[in-house]
Amino acid sequence: MPTTISDAALNAALDVLTGIELEFDIFDARMSDLECYCEECAAEAGSEQFTYQNYGLLGGGVPSGWEPGTDEAAECRSDGPTALRAQYDLLTRFVDWVEGAFDDIDMGVGHSCHVHVNVSPHVGPAVSVQHITDAWFEMRDEAYTLVAHDGRLQSAWCKPLHSGDQLRESKWQELVLNSVGSVELRLFDATTDVDLLHRRMDFVQRWVACALQREWAAAAYDAAKRAAEVAVHSMT
């Protein structure tokens, strides 16, 4: 039976730090046909041609809250750890930008929309690895309905975790540990469907809230257990 999630947990989840990576290919008449995209060769393309090094500038500049990068294709990333509540507006801005900046882009099964959730409390609001993993096993069937392409569920880049699996650093699982101090959800594919992107954030909110609620319950249990032990000790 699914866990009933409290309003307190849902509100707290919106403050947890997150990050998003969105991949896309650029098919634009202004895109350079360079075979090499190193900085030296990209400079030879001229100031009016797009490359994967300069697309974030020639495309009018990526919107505030994002930074351009490359990972096989073009990739826009959150500009640092960002509270989940801010991601809705940032995703809308991204879609408005990417659809207006280029003649043609492609987001297919192999283009990812990775979501990072902070597990490092010293950085800011976070969840525990164990509880976010437990919550994933409880709620992931809902996440599977939020992919843009059916083939994404068969992708080698996001193979399902098996019950009892421990999270590790990997490029091949749907949920992994990331060296930047986050748990990375690799299931979702990139899309310009704003409604779908927002529904994914709704899911992430509930997922994180479920993890927080589990964490709070475990802490309360441990506190009660310690109090009982102290009471027994004081009576002896």
Secondary structure as GFF3:
##gff-version 3
##sequence-region A 1 236
A	DSSP	alpha_helix	7	13	.	.	.	ID=ss1
A	DSSP	beta_strand	17	26	.	.	.	ID=ss2
A	DSSP	alpha_helix	39	44	.	.	.	ID=ss3
A	DSSP	alpha_helix	55	58	.	.	.	ID=ss4
A	DSSP	beta_strand	66	70	.	.	.	ID=ss5
A	DSSP	beta_strand	74	78	.	.	.	ID=ss6
A	DSSP	beta_strand	82	83	.	.	.	ID=ss7
A	DSSP	three_ten_helix	84	86	.	.	.	ID=ss8
A	DSSP	alpha_helix	87	101	.	.	.	ID=ss9
A	DSSP	beta_strand	105	106	.	.	.	ID=ss10
A	DSSP	beta_strand	113	118	.	.	.	ID=ss11
A	DSSP	alpha_helix	129	144	.	.	.	ID=ss12
A	DSSP	three_ten_helix	150	154	.	.	.	ID=ss13
A	DSSP	three_ten_helix	156	158	.	.	.	ID=ss14
A	DSSP	beta_strand	175	178	.	.	.	ID=ss15
A	DSSP	beta_strand	182	185	.	.	.	ID=ss16
A	DSSP	alpha_helix	194	234	.	.	.	ID=ss17
###
